[in-house]
């Protein structure tokens, strides 16, 4: 039996103080981003291209358009923003810095509010990371910022015959059982200051990827930063430097460098719902 007051599991309801907190977060973020030269974009709720954004297409909520072509509810905003700006707005704007405040939806009824940023034709992740940390600072919170490089697990999986699931599930015992000094050093690495010493002993294929992590950390004005060179997130588009902002089991933000067709860009998403819970409490 479904009662009149019930809402589907995974859907969101905000009222009173929580709704006020949500509006506060979105207002602060939009003001900071607008002042930094970003333009706002709101993408369509329905999309033909969501299969390019989601690893597991069973997560898509699908319907059909008037000509029976399959379309999906927006499950991710990144690829749609890049495609719309490059292919639909390309002749009308040269602007490359965009932000959006809108929810995404996953099957069966999961609703997630996001504040997202995409900087098109920009390969330097620090440009996006700076904006993410500015928003967190404005909200007066400093969760753990973890810097990773998805290329490192990919290279090591081929080099050492490991499965990417070992990295995704952080199989430390398996890494340590290899009894390779530089692998052990990567397992326990936490700070960018440790990278120089480890670069001296890792294989050549890993060296430039570690240096990219170190360079991303340099000059970063944020009080709570760690590096995790063996962390791997299965993403369809993030392909190199990657960051996430976490507190316990909560993910507050995630971003990285990615490529859509031939366009290299950087961006991030702040997960508004997790922030609302933290700040409202």
C-alpha positions as a Markdown table, in Angstrom:
| # | Residue | x | y | z |
|---|---|---|---|---|
| 1 | Unk | 0.0 | 0.0 | 0.0 |
| 2 | Unk | 1.3 | 3.5 | -0.9 |
| 3 | Unk | 0.1 | 6.2 | 1.5 |
| 4 | Unk | -0.8 | 9.6 | 0.3 |
| 5 | Unk | 2.1 | 11.3 | 2.0 |
| 6 | Unk | 4.8 | 8.9 | 0.7 |
| 7 | Unk | 7.4 | 9.8 | -1.9 |
| 8 | Unk | 9.5 | 7.2 | -3.8 |
| 9 | Unk | 12.6 | 5.9 | -2.1 |
| 10 | Unk | 15.6 | 7.9 | -3.4 |
| 11 | Unk | 13.6 | 11.1 | -4.2 |
| 12 | Unk | 14.3 | 14.3 | -2.2 |
| 13 | Unk | 12.1 | 16.5 | -0.1 |
| 14 | Unk | 13.5 | 19.7 | 1.4 |
| 15 | Unk | 11.4 | 22.1 | 3.5 |
| 16 | Unk | 11.9 | 24.8 | 6.2 |
| 17 | Unk | 15.5 | 24.9 | 7.5 |
| 18 | Unk | 16.8 | 22.2 | 5.1 |
| 19 | Unk | 15.4 | 24.1 | 2.1 |
| 20 | Unk | 17.0 | 27.3 | 3.4 |
| 21 | Unk | 20.3 | 25.6 | 3.7 |
| 22 | Unk | 20.0 | 24.3 | 0.1 |
| 23 | Unk | 19.3 | 27.7 | -1.2 |
| 24 | Unk | 22.2 | 29.2 | 0.8 |
| 25 | Unk | 24.7 | 26.7 | -0.7 |
| 26 | Unk | 23.4 | 27.2 | -4.3 |
| 27 | Unk | 23.5 | 31.1 | -3.9 |
| 28 | Unk | 27.0 | 31.2 | -2.5 |
| 29 | Unk | 28.3 | 28.9 | -5.2 |
| 30 | Unk | 26.5 | 30.7 | -8.1 |
| 31 | Unk | 27.8 | 34.1 | -6.8 |
| 32 | Unk | 31.4 | 32.9 | -6.5 |
| 33 | Unk | 31.3 | 31.3 | -10.0 |
| 34 | Unk | 29.7 | 34.2 | -11.7 |
| 35 | Unk | 32.2 | 36.6 | -10.1 |
| 36 | Unk | 35.0 | 34.2 | -11.5 |
| 37 | Unk | 33.7 | 34.6 | -15.1 |
| 38 | Unk | 31.5 | 31.5 | -15.4 |
| 39 | Unk | 28.2 | 31.5 | -17.3 |
| 40 | Unk | 25.3 | 29.4 | -16.1 |
| 41 | Unk | 23.7 | 26.7 | -18.2 |
| 42 | Unk | 20.7 | 24.5 | -17.6 |
| 43 | Unk | 20.6 | 21.4 | -19.8 |
| 44 | Unk | 17.4 | 19.6 | -20.9 |
| 45 | Unk | 15.9 | 17.1 | -18.5 |
| 46 | Unk | 15.8 | 14.5 | -21.3 |
| 47 | Unk | 18.8 | 13.6 | -23.4 |
| 48 | Unk | 19.8 | 11.3 | -26.4 |
| 49 | Unk | 23.4 | 10.9 | -25.2 |
| 50 | Unk | 23.3 | 9.7 | -21.6 |
| 51 | Unk | 24.7 | 6.4 | -22.6 |
| 52 | Unk | 28.0 | 8.2 | -23.1 |
| 53 | Unk | 28.1 | 9.4 | -19.5 |
| 54 | Unk | 27.0 | 6.4 | -17.3 |
| 55 | Unk | 29.0 | 3.2 | -16.9 |
| 56 | Unk | 26.1 | 1.0 | -16.0 |
| 57 | Unk | 23.3 | 1.8 | -18.5 |
| 58 | Unk | 20.8 | 0.0 | -16.3 |
| 59 | Unk | 20.9 | 3.1 | -14.1 |
| 60 | Unk | 19.3 | 5.1 | -16.9 |
| 61 | Unk | 15.6 | 6.0 | -16.7 |
| 62 | Unk | 14.4 | 5.6 | -20.3 |
| 63 | Unk | 11.4 | 6.7 | -22.3 |
| 64 | Unk | 10.8 | 7.3 | -26.0 |
| 65 | Unk | 10.3 | 10.6 | -27.9 |
| 66 | Unk | 7.5 | 11.4 | -30.3 |
| 67 | Unk | 9.3 | 9.5 | -33.1 |
| 68 | Unk | 10.0 | 6.5 | -30.9 |
| 69 | Unk | 13.7 | 7.3 | -30.4 |
| 70 | Unk | 15.0 | 6.3 | -27.0 |
| 71 | Unk | 15.8 | 9.1 | -24.6 |
| 72 | Unk | 16.9 | 9.2 | -21.0 |
| 73 | Unk | 16.3 | 11.4 | -18.0 |
| 74 | Unk | 19.5 | 13.3 | -17.2 |
| 75 | Unk | 21.7 | 11.0 | -15.2 |
| 76 | Unk | 24.9 | 13.1 | -15.7 |
| 77 | Unk | 25.5 | 16.7 | -16.9 |
| 78 | Unk | 29.1 | 16.7 | -18.0 |
| 79 | Unk | 29.0 | 15.3 | -21.5 |
| 80 | Unk | 25.7 | 17.0 | -22.4 |
| 81 | Unk | 27.2 | 20.4 | -21.4 |
| 82 | Unk | 30.3 | 19.9 | -23.6 |
| 83 | Unk | 28.3 | 18.6 | -26.6 |
| 84 | Unk | 25.7 | 21.4 | -26.3 |
| 85 | Unk | 28.3 | 24.1 | -26.0 |
| 86 | Unk | 30.4 | 22.8 | -28.8 |
| 87 | Unk | 27.8 | 21.6 | -31.3 |
| 88 | Unk | 24.7 | 23.6 | -30.6 |
| 89 | Unk | 25.9 | 26.9 | -29.2 |
| 90 | Unk | 29.3 | 26.9 | -30.9 |
| 91 | Unk | 28.4 | 29.5 | -33.5 |
| 92 | Unk | 26.8 | 31.8 | -30.9 |
| 93 | Unk | 29.3 | 31.8 | -28.1 |
| 94 | Unk | 33.0 | 31.4 | -27.5 |
| 95 | Unk | 32.6 | 31.1 | -23.8 |
| 96 | Unk | 34.4 | 28.1 | -22.2 |
| 97 | Unk | 33.6 | 28.4 | -18.5 |
| 98 | Unk | 30.2 | 27.1 | -17.5 |
| 99 | Unk | 28.4 | 26.1 | -14.3 |
| 100 | Unk | 25.0 | 24.5 | -13.6 |
| 101 | Unk | 22.8 | 23.8 | -10.6 |
| 102 | Unk | 20.4 | 21.0 | -11.4 |
| 103 | Unk | 19.5 | 17.5 | -10.3 |
| 104 | Unk | 20.4 | 14.2 | -12.0 |
| 105 | Unk | 18.3 | 11.0 | -11.9 |
| 106 | Unk | 19.2 | 7.3 | -11.7 |
| 107 | Unk | 17.0 | 4.2 | -11.9 |
| 108 | Unk | 14.6 | 3.5 | -10.2 |
| 109 | Unk | 13.9 | 6.9 | -8.5 |
| 110 | Unk | 17.3 | 8.2 | -7.2 |
| 111 | Unk | 17.4 | 12.0 | -7.3 |
| 112 | Unk | 20.7 | 13.9 | -6.7 |
| 113 | Unk | 21.2 | 17.7 | -6.7 |
| 114 | Unk | 24.5 | 18.9 | -8.0 |
| 115 | Unk | 26.5 | 22.1 | -8.5 |
| 116 | Unk | 28.7 | 21.4 | -11.5 |
| 117 | Unk | 31.5 | 23.2 | -13.3 |
| 118 | Unk | 32.9 | 22.5 | -16.8 |
| 119 | Unk | 35.9 | 24.4 | -18.3 |
| 120 | Unk | 36.0 | 23.4 | -21.9 |
| 121 | Unk | 39.4 | 23.2 | -23.8 |
| 122 | Unk | 41.2 | 23.5 | -20.5 |
| 123 | Unk | 43.7 | 20.6 | -19.7 |
| 124 | Unk | 44.9 | 22.0 | -16.3 |
| 125 | Unk | 42.8 | 20.5 | -13.5 |
| 126 | Unk | 44.1 | 23.1 | -11.0 |
| 127 | Unk | 41.8 | 25.7 | -12.7 |
| 128 | Unk | 38.7 | 23.7 | -11.7 |
| 129 | Unk | 40.1 | 22.5 | -8.3 |
| 130 | Unk | 40.6 | 26.1 | -7.3 |
| 131 | Unk | 37.0 | 26.9 | -7.9 |
| 132 | Unk | 35.8 | 23.8 | -5.9 |
| 133 | Unk | 38.0 | 24.7 | -2.9 |
| 134 | Unk | 36.8 | 28.3 | -3.0 |
| 135 | Unk | 33.2 | 27.1 | -2.7 |
| 136 | Unk | 34.1 | 24.9 | 0.3 |
| 137 | Unk | 35.9 | 27.7 | 2.0 |
| 138 | Unk | 32.9 | 30.0 | 1.5 |
| 139 | Unk | 30.8 | 27.4 | 3.2 |
| 140 | Unk | 33.3 | 27.2 | 6.1 |
| 141 | Unk | 34.0 | 23.5 | 5.7 |
| 142 | Unk | 37.2 | 21.6 | 4.9 |
| 143 | Unk | 36.6 | 17.9 | 4.3 |
| 144 | Unk | 39.4 | 15.7 | 3.2 |
| 145 | Unk | 40.6 | 16.5 | -0.3 |
| 146 | Unk | 42.1 | 13.4 | -2.0 |
| 147 | Unk | 44.2 | 13.8 | -5.2 |
| 148 | Unk | 44.6 | 10.8 | -7.5 |
| 149 | Unk | 45.6 | 9.9 | -11.0 |
| 150 | Unk | 43.5 | 7.2 | -12.7 |
| 151 | Unk | 46.3 | 6.5 | -15.2 |
| 152 | Unk | 48.5 | 5.0 | -12.4 |
| 153 | Unk | 46.2 | 2.0 | -11.6 |
| 154 | Unk | 45.6 | 1.5 | -15.4 |
| 155 | Unk | 49.4 | 1.3 | -16.0 |
| 156 | Unk | 50.0 | -0.9 | -13.0 |
| 157 | Unk | 47.2 | -3.3 | -13.8 |
| 158 | Unk | 48.9 | -4.1 | -17.1 |
| 159 | Unk | 52.5 | -4.0 | -15.8 |
| 160 | Unk | 51.8 | -6.3 | -12.8 |
| 161 | Unk | 49.0 | -8.4 | -14.1 |
| 162 | Unk | 46.5 | -7.0 | -11.6 |
| 163 | Unk | 42.8 | -6.5 | -12.1 |
| 164 | Unk | 41.4 | -3.0 | -11.9 |
| 165 | Unk | 38.9 | -4.2 | -9.4 |
| 166 | Unk | 41.9 | -4.7 | -7.0 |
| 167 | Unk | 42.4 | -0.9 | -7.2 |
| 168 | Unk | 38.7 | -0.1 | -7.1 |
| 169 | Unk | 38.3 | -2.1 | -3.9 |
| 170 | Unk | 41.7 | -1.0 | -2.4 |
| 171 | Unk | 43.0 | -4.6 | -2.1 |
| 172 | Unk | 46.0 | -3.6 | 0.1 |
| 173 | Unk | 46.9 | -7.2 | 1.0 |
| 174 | Unk | 47.3 | -8.1 | -2.6 |
| 175 | Unk | 49.5 | -5.1 | -3.3 |
| 176 | Unk | 51.7 | -5.8 | -0.3 |
| 177 | Unk | 52.0 | -9.5 | -1.2 |
| 178 | Unk | 53.9 | -8.5 | -4.3 |
| 179 | Unk | 56.8 | -7.5 | -2.0 |
| 180 | Unk | 57.9 | -4.8 | -4.4 |
| 181 | Unk | 59.4 | -1.8 | -2.5 |
| 182 | Unk | 58.0 | 0.9 | -4.8 |
| 183 | Unk | 54.5 | -0.6 | -4.8 |
| 184 | Unk | 54.6 | -0.7 | -1.0 |
| 185 | Unk | 55.6 | 3.0 | -0.9 |
| 186 | Unk | 52.7 | 3.8 | -3.2 |
| 187 | Unk | 50.3 | 2.0 | -0.9 |
| 188 | Unk | 51.3 | 4.0 | 2.1 |
| 189 | Unk | 51.9 | 7.4 | 0.4 |
| 190 | Unk | 49.7 | 10.1 | 1.8 |
| 191 | Unk | 51.4 | 13.5 | 1.1 |
| 192 | Unk | 52.7 | 15.2 | -2.0 |
| 193 | Unk | 56.0 | 15.8 | -0.2 |
| 194 | Unk | 56.7 | 12.0 | -0.5 |
| 195 | Unk | 56.5 | 11.9 | -4.3 |
| 196 | Unk | 60.0 | 13.1 | -5.1 |
| 197 | Unk | 61.6 | 10.2 | -3.2 |
| 198 | Unk | 59.3 | 7.6 | -4.7 |
| 199 | Unk | 59.8 | 8.9 | -8.2 |
| 200 | Unk | 63.4 | 7.8 | -8.0 |
| 201 | Unk | 62.5 | 4.1 | -7.7 |
| 202 | Unk | 59.3 | 3.6 | -9.7 |
| 203 | Unk | 59.3 | 2.4 | -13.3 |
| 204 | Unk | 59.6 | 5.2 | -16.0 |
| 205 | Unk | 55.9 | 4.8 | -17.0 |
| 206 | Unk | 54.7 | 5.9 | -13.6 |
| 207 | Unk | 57.1 | 8.8 | -13.0 |
| 208 | Unk | 55.3 | 11.5 | -15.1 |
| 209 | Unk | 51.9 | 10.5 | -13.6 |
| 210 | Unk | 53.2 | 11.0 | -10.1 |
| 211 | Unk | 54.8 | 14.3 | -11.0 |
| 212 | Unk | 51.4 | 15.5 | -12.3 |
| 213 | Unk | 49.9 | 14.8 | -8.9 |
| 214 | Unk | 52.7 | 16.7 | -7.2 |
| 215 | Unk | 52.2 | 19.7 | -9.5 |
| 216 | Unk | 48.5 | 19.7 | -8.9 |
| 217 | Unk | 49.1 | 19.9 | -5.1 |
| 218 | Unk | 51.7 | 22.7 | -5.4 |
| 219 | Unk | 50.2 | 26.1 | -4.6 |
| 220 | Unk | 46.9 | 24.5 | -3.4 |
| 221 | Unk | 45.5 | 26.6 | -0.6 |
| 222 | Unk | 43.5 | 24.0 | 1.2 |
| 223 | Unk | 44.2 | 22.7 | 4.8 |
| 224 | Unk | 43.3 | 19.0 | 4.5 |
| 225 | Unk | 44.9 | 17.3 | 1.5 |
| 226 | Unk | 46.1 | 13.7 | 0.9 |
| 227 | Unk | 47.4 | 11.9 | -2.2 |
| 228 | Unk | 46.2 | 8.4 | -3.1 |
| 229 | Unk | 48.1 | 7.2 | -6.2 |
| 230 | Unk | 46.5 | 3.8 | -6.3 |
| 231 | Unk | 42.9 | 5.0 | -6.0 |
| 232 | Unk | 40.8 | 4.0 | -9.0 |
| 233 | Unk | 37.3 | 5.2 | -9.9 |
| 234 | Unk | 35.5 | 3.5 | -12.8 |
| 235 | Unk | 34.4 | 6.5 | -15.0 |
| 236 | Unk | 33.5 | 6.8 | -18.6 |
| 237 | Unk | 35.2 | 10.1 | -19.1 |
| 238 | Unk | 37.6 | 11.1 | -16.2 |
| 239 | Unk | 40.9 | 9.7 | -17.6 |
| 240 | Unk | 43.8 | 11.2 | -15.7 |
| 241 | Unk | 44.1 | 13.5 | -12.7 |
| 242 | Unk | 41.2 | 13.2 | -10.4 |
| 243 | Unk | 40.1 | 14.5 | -7.1 |
| 244 | Unk | 37.3 | 13.8 | -4.6 |
| 245 | Unk | 36.2 | 15.5 | -1.4 |
| 246 | Unk | 35.1 | 13.1 | 1.3 |
| 247 | Unk | 34.1 | 13.1 | 5.0 |
| 248 | Unk | 33.8 | 9.6 | 6.5 |
| 249 | Unk | 31.5 | 7.7 | 4.0 |
| 250 | Unk | 30.1 | 10.9 | 2.5 |
| 251 | Unk | 31.2 | 12.2 | -0.9 |
| 252 | Unk | 31.0 | 16.0 | -1.1 |
| 253 | Unk | 32.6 | 16.6 | -4.5 |
| 254 | Unk | 34.4 | 14.9 | -7.3 |
| 255 | Unk | 36.2 | 16.1 | -10.4 |
| 256 | Unk | 38.9 | 15.5 | -12.9 |
| 257 | Unk | 40.3 | 15.9 | -16.4 |
| 258 | Unk | 38.3 | 14.3 | -19.2 |
| 259 | Unk | 38.0 | 14.1 | -23.0 |
| 260 | Unk | 34.8 | 14.3 | -25.0 |
| 261 | Unk | 35.5 | 13.4 | -28.6 |
| 262 | Unk | 38.6 | 15.5 | -29.3 |
| 263 | Unk | 37.9 | 18.2 | -26.6 |
| 264 | Unk | 40.0 | 18.0 | -23.4 |
| 265 | Unk | 38.3 | 19.7 | -20.5 |
| 266 | Unk | 38.2 | 19.8 | -16.7 |
| 267 | Unk | 35.3 | 20.0 | -14.3 |
| 268 | Unk | 33.8 | 18.9 | -11.1 |
| 269 | Unk | 30.5 | 18.3 | -9.3 |
| 270 | Unk | 29.5 | 19.2 | -5.8 |
| 271 | Unk | 26.9 | 16.9 | -4.3 |
| 272 | Unk | 24.5 | 19.3 | -2.8 |
| 273 | Unk | 22.5 | 16.8 | -0.8 |
| 274 | Unk | 25.5 | 15.6 | 1.2 |
| 275 | Unk | 26.4 | 19.2 | 2.0 |
| 276 | Unk | 22.9 | 20.0 | 3.1 |
| 277 | Unk | 22.9 | 17.2 | 5.6 |
| 278 | Unk | 26.3 | 18.3 | 7.0 |
| 279 | Unk | 25.6 | 22.0 | 7.2 |
| 280 | Unk | 22.0 | 21.8 | 8.3 |
| 281 | Unk | 22.9 | 19.5 | 11.2 |
